[in-house]
Amino acid sequence: MTAEADNSPEDVIETQSLPLDAWHRERDARMVEFAGYHMPIQYEGIIAEHLWTREHAGLFDVSHMGQLSVSGEGAVEALEAIMPGDFAILKPGRMRYSMLLDEDGGVLDDLMVTNAGDHYALVVNGACKWDDIGFLREHLPDEITLTHHEDQALLALQGPEAAVALARIAPMIDDLKFMQAGLADWNGTPLWISRSGYTGEDGFEISVPADKAWALAEALVAMDEVKPIGLGARDSLRLEAGLPLYGHDLTTDSEPVSAGLTFAISKRRRAEGGFHGADRILKLLENGTEAKRVGLALDGRRAAREGDAIMAGDTQVGTVTSGGFAPSLGHPIAMGYVAADRAGTGTELEVDVRGKRLAATVVPMPFVPNRYFR
Amino acid sequence: MPRYFTEDHEWIDVDGDVGTVGITDYAQSQLGDITFVELPEKGDTLKKGDAPCVVDSVKAASDVYAPVSGEVVEVNGDLDGEPELVNNDAEGDGWFFKIRLSNADELSGLMDEDKYSSFVDNL
């Protein structure tokens, strides 16, 4: 028996440990290498952890992600030059999903940008963070300060019971709505909390000083609503939520329009342009793209995987970029790019999974309804 | 009934000229939640090293190889509706298929339980 599509170790010099490494091991997590770090892929099992998060609250250690801050006069303009988001109207305590774009509009990473008052807080993908930092240093003017907060851990608490649980530690969260953030004081420890996440559920992301992460994780999993959840369920949850995973569903070969992320380009930015790749992206907005990112629901139990060809008869019309069994739905789902004329909801296609044709239907995303607290 | 193991984590129980094949408990624990098992068909002729089965877990698809050559005489239909049998009882009710051995000499290249157990310990 050999795994075909397992998470192979990243090609890194030395795998690093994160602040909660020993905490995960104490809980019998299976650790894998991801983005250059030892990370917990699962504790009791991906399906059980996935379903727990949909029903209760799951605690995710996402300390591999890059926590950056950008400050200085002209920070808004500097950020708007490289991203298509409208940060000028972003009030303190509000956040936006955005994308770092190369000069042709290709997606270098997707990220969250928060107006944190005296600076902008950026949370970027762990696997891209070093490249992102290099890119930001290169493209931000000299008078803008870029700081990488390597001394901060990042925990996510996600699920319908996340708010009830977290309010015991940080009552201020009752004042936050989806995509809002603020500072809490937990017995003298500052917690920067945003109501956001990567599961489609209500939930929070909590930036905590690394030396307090253990105590915070302990305090949270001590609650009946909360269990630790690994990266495996994080992936199946985000797939059901229709959220793209950078490096798979989003790459420099994609741009925001074909990726279906045009909500992240505001009216003003469309009118004014002035961001990386604007010429190309504004043309695509007007004329449409050759391919579109779509959701696929598959018949049966066999899952399609990244790289599988999407077929219409004998013609390849697209490629799967993420796929797997959807624990909340009980059947496999996938995301991929297909030719625009095959991207309509209800289009019947097939996926070639190692020589076998599986019936697949284009369905709207999210696959599982979002339950954000708005 | 002697049981043999492969380095690819298949097991085979041999009774006369028929062997029952599955994946080991170690293999299922590494794969995690199994969501689908693709089986060969009764009557298929397999060569040692063929990959007649695919195991889908939440994360990945894995091939399962034929530990010996022969003809498939039975498949475990229960895995269709209950792939989790492989997680719950990999070396029992979670068996995959039965094969009539065409060359029993192939068994001599496989490991016994003790050898397999030290093989796994060294992984």
HADDOCK unambig.tbl for C-alpha pairs under 7 A between the chains (distance, minus, plus):
assign (segid A and resid 1 and name CA) (segid B and resid 8 and name CA) 4.49 0.50 0.50
assign (segid A and resid 1 and name CA) (segid B and resid 9 and name CA) 5.73 0.50 0.50
assign (segid A and resid 1 and name CA) (segid B and resid 10 and name CA) 6.56 0.50 0.50
assign (segid A and resid 1 and name CA) (segid B and resid 62 and name CA) 6.37 0.50 0.50
assign (segid A and resid 1 and name CA) (segid B and resid 63 and name CA) 5.23 0.50 0.50
assign (segid A and resid 1 and name CA) (segid B and resid 64 and name CA) 4.28 0.50 0.50
assign (segid A and resid 1 and name CA) (segid B and resid 65 and name CA) 5.95 0.50 0.50
assign (segid A and resid 2 and name CA) (segid B and resid 8 and name CA) 6.47 0.50 0.50
assign (segid A and resid 2 and name CA) (segid B and resid 62 and name CA) 5.32 0.50 0.50
assign (segid A and resid 2 and name CA) (segid B and resid 63 and name CA) 5.51 0.50 0.50
assign (segid A and resid 2 and name CA) (segid B and resid 64 and name CA) 6.93 0.50 0.50
assign (segid A and resid 3 and name CA) (segid B and resid 60 and name CA) 6.78 0.50 0.50
assign (segid A and resid 3 and name CA) (segid B and resid 61 and name CA) 6.21 0.50 0.50
assign (segid A and resid 3 and name CA) (segid B and resid 62 and name CA) 4.22 0.50 0.50
assign (segid A and resid 3 and name CA) (segid B and resid 63 and name CA) 6.68 0.50 0.50
assign (segid A and resid 4 and name CA) (segid B and resid 60 and name CA) 6.76 0.50 0.50
assign (segid A and resid 4 and name CA) (segid B and resid 61 and name CA) 5.77 0.50 0.50
assign (segid A and resid 4 and name CA) (segid B and resid 62 and name CA) 5.29 0.50 0.50
assign (segid A and resid 5 and name CA) (segid B and resid 60 and name CA) 5.13 0.50 0.50
assign (segid A and resid 5 and name CA) (segid B and resid 61 and name CA) 6.20 0.50 0.50
assign (segid A and resid 6 and name CA) (segid B and resid 59 and name CA) 6.89 0.50 0.50
assign (segid A and resid 6 and name CA) (segid B and resid 60 and name CA) 5.49 0.50 0.50
assign (segid A and resid 45 and name CA) (segid B and resid 32 and name CA) 6.35 0.50 0.50
assign (segid A and resid 45 and name CA) (segid B and resid 33 and name CA) 6.41 0.50 0.50
assign (segid A and resid 46 and name CA) (segid B and resid 33 and name CA) 6.57 0.50 0.50
assign (segid A and resid 47 and name CA) (segid B and resid 33 and name CA) 6.65 0.50 0.50
assign (segid A and resid 232 and name CA) (segid B and resid 59 and name CA) 6.99 0.50 0.50
assign (segid A and resid 301 and name CA) (segid B and resid 35 and name CA) 6.87 0.50 0.50
assign (segid A and resid 301 and name CA) (segid B and resid 36 and name CA) 5.75 0.50 0.50
assign (segid A and resid 302 and name CA) (segid B and resid 36 and name CA) 6.01 0.50 0.50
assign (segid A and resid 302 and name CA) (segid B and resid 56 and name CA) 6.88 0.50 0.50
assign (segid A and resid 324 and name CA) (segid B and resid 58 and name CA) 6.08 0.50 0.50
assign (segid A and resid 324 and name CA) (segid B and resid 59 and name CA) 6.75 0.50 0.50
assign (segid A and resid 325 and name CA) (segid B and resid 58 and name CA) 5.57 0.50 0.50
